Amino acid sequence: MFLKEGRSKKEIIQGMIETGELKLIDVDIYPRNPKYFSNRVLDGIIGLCFLIILILIIHYI
């Protein structure tokens, strides 16, 4: 509907932030601060390696 009126998605989101319909935390899904950034793929690989090692330890005991 809004795109038919000639407004872009960025303009629509900015308008919703200004009117208070959206909070900034709702639209900032990927924080830019590396202190709070976590790489989900790396976490998954580390978790998978941990599970494989745990299974091998349990299997050989």
Wavefront OBJ file of the C-alpha trace (Angstrom):
o trace
v 0.000 0.000 0.000
v 2.687 2.495 0.978
v 4.916 1.496 -1.905
v 2.079 2.397 -4.299
v 2.076 5.893 -2.783
v 5.714 6.311 -3.767
v 7.304 5.815 -0.348
v 10.269 3.489 0.054
v 10.596 0.914 2.833
v 13.242 3.068 4.491
v 10.880 6.060 4.560
v 8.066 3.929 5.952
v 10.243 2.538 8.764
v 11.621 6.007 9.556
v 8.065 7.350 9.777
v 7.033 4.530 12.111
v 10.024 5.264 14.359
v 9.159 8.974 14.464
v 5.524 8.300 15.393
v 6.523 5.799 18.072
v 5.002 2.734 16.416
v 8.428 1.091 16.269
v 11.164 1.250 18.833
v 14.758 1.444 17.599
v 15.498 -1.930 19.191
v 12.795 -3.511 16.980
v 14.555 -2.544 13.742
v 18.186 -2.920 14.824
v 18.333 -6.708 14.622
v 22.060 -6.884 13.953
v 23.849 -4.594 16.422
v 26.899 -2.770 15.137
v 28.739 -2.915 18.462
v 31.204 -5.834 18.204
v 31.146 -6.241 21.992
v 27.599 -7.631 21.745
v 27.924 -9.277 18.318
v 27.989 -13.055 18.132
v 28.495 -15.161 15.047
v 25.812 -17.856 15.087
v 27.566 -20.009 12.499
v 30.779 -20.062 14.531
v 28.807 -20.858 17.686
v 27.090 -23.714 15.855
v 30.376 -25.168 14.605
v 31.923 -24.971 18.075
v 28.828 -26.634 19.557
v 28.907 -29.390 16.949
v 32.608 -30.077 17.622
v 31.902 -30.182 21.358
v 29.095 -32.704 20.861
v 31.244 -34.909 18.615
v 34.084 -34.890 21.158
v 31.623 -35.631 23.966
v 30.128 -38.569 22.047
v 33.606 -39.957 21.308
v 34.631 -39.691 24.974
v 31.450 -41.433 26.132
v 31.808 -44.127 23.460
v 35.385 -45.044 24.436
v 34.779 -45.075 28.202
l 1 2 3 4 5 6 7 8 9 10 11 12 13 14 15 16 17 18 19 20 21 22 23 24 25 26 27 28 29 30 31 32 33 34 35 36 37 38 39 40 41 42 43 44 45 46 47 48 49 50 51 52 53 54 55 56 57 58 59 60 61
